[in-house]
């Protein structure tokens, strides 16, 4: 999920939460986030809350992968671009932006 998209979607998980409900957010900047997301998926499947091919699980796993690409500097972070680039590329050829996370 992208923050802007999550906040603007009235049906998003965040927007469906009650005003006094505790929520926990994982950011791509957090190196542990992808593994925590994958563990959450394993637990959801193990407890019978989801099946492996459920949209919720597939979306979460895709987010974990995208977080890893962003941390490596391989994924454009410009909203709506979705272009994956190689670290050595000086600029995104798809959208012309320079909005990449630095490779760490």
C-alpha angles and dihedrals in degrees: 000000000000115000094234092050093046093052095046096048110085090200096052121121091248094050092046091057115103116252091250096039118116113240131182123209127204117201128206087236089068108087091209096054099091094051091046090052091050091050090050089053091051091050093047090053094043092052092048094245091120141012122231093254097046114127091238091057095042091050093049092050091048089052090052091052092047091050089055092049091049092051089051091049092244099116128068112236095198107122112260096005100101090178116150114211136181117258093243094055108107094212141004107271091197102058104010093236129135092208101127129132111243115255109255 
